[in-house]
Amino acid sequence: MTENVESLILEHLRALRAGQDRIERKVQELTARATSLENQVVQMHKSIAFLHEDVAGVNVRIDGISERVERIEKRLELSPV
């Protein structure tokens, strides 16, 4: 009878170990996925920063072109002084 109890206990312990192993694998998988998402968010932030930089550069160029057009209009007397 003691062997039956020991066998039953070992069976339960193996089942618990198998469940724990599955949980640990799932946690590792989720950790890897979270790390991947974090890296993607960092890349998106960098991309957005580069876009802001590009837009700022375009705005500077547009401002310069606007000033040149205003000077040309004044020289050609196309706009009121």
LOFI-134281 format. One record per residue: x, y, z of N, C-alpha, C in turn. Coordinates in steps of 0.05 Angstrom, whole numbers, plus 5000, padded with zeros to 4 digits. Layout:
BEGIN
XYZXYZXYZ ...
! end
This chain:
BEGIN
501649765000500050005000501750255000 503950255014505850485015506850544987 507350324972508350364944506250514927 503750444932501550574917501350874924 501750934949501651214958504051364946 506351244948508751364937508551404907 507451204893507051224864505151444857 502951464873500951684868502251954873 503851984894505152234900507052314878 508652114869510552164847509052254822 506852124817505252194793504252484795 503352554818502352834821504653034820 506952954831509253134830510253174801 510152954785510952974757508953154742 506353124748504353294735504753584742 505353634768505853914776508354024762 510453854760512953944747512354014718 510853834705510153884676508654144673 506754194691505254444690507054684695 508854664714510654874720512454924695 513354714683515054744659513554894637 511054824633509354964612509155264619 508655314645508355594653510955744649 513255624655515855754652516355814622 515655614605516055664576514255894566 511855894576509956114567510956384577 511956394602513056644612515456734596 517156554588519456624571518556724544 516556594533515456684507514256964509 512657004530511457274534513557484539 515657414554517757604559519157684533 519657484516520857534490519057714473 516557664473514657824457514458104468 514458134494514458404506516958564499 519258424499521758554492521658644463 520558474446520258544417518458784414 516258794428514459024426515859274436 517359254458518759484468520759594447 522159414434524059494413522559624390 520259524383518759644361517759924368 516959964393516060224403518460424402 520760334410523160504409523660584380 523560394361523960454333521860654322 519360624331517260804323517861084333 518761104358519461374369521661504353 523661344346525861444330524861544303 523161384290521961464264520461724266 518861744287517261994291519162234296 521262194310523162404315524462494288 525162304271526262364245524262514228 521662434230519662574214519262864224 519362904250519163174261521563344251 523863224250526263364240525863434211 524863244195524463304167522363524163 520263514178518163724176519263994183 520964004204522164254212523864364189 525364184176527064274154525464374131 523264244125521464334104520264604111 519464644135518364904144520365124141 522965064147525065274144525265344114 525265144097525565194069523165354058 520765284067518365424058518465714067 519365754092519566034102521566194084 523766064077525766194060524566264033 523066074021521866113995519766333997 518266344019516266554022517466834023 519666844038521167104039522167194012 523166993996524167063970521867153951 519567013953517267083937516367363944 516267433969515467693978517367913967 519967853968521868053957521568083927 521067863913520667873884518168033878 515967983893513468133889513868433893 515368503914515868783919517468913897 519468773887521168883864519468913839 517668723835516068743811513568913815 513369013840511069173848508469023844 508468763851505968603849504368603875 505568693896504168703921504468983933 502569063949502769333961505069343981 506469573981508769603999507969674027 
! end
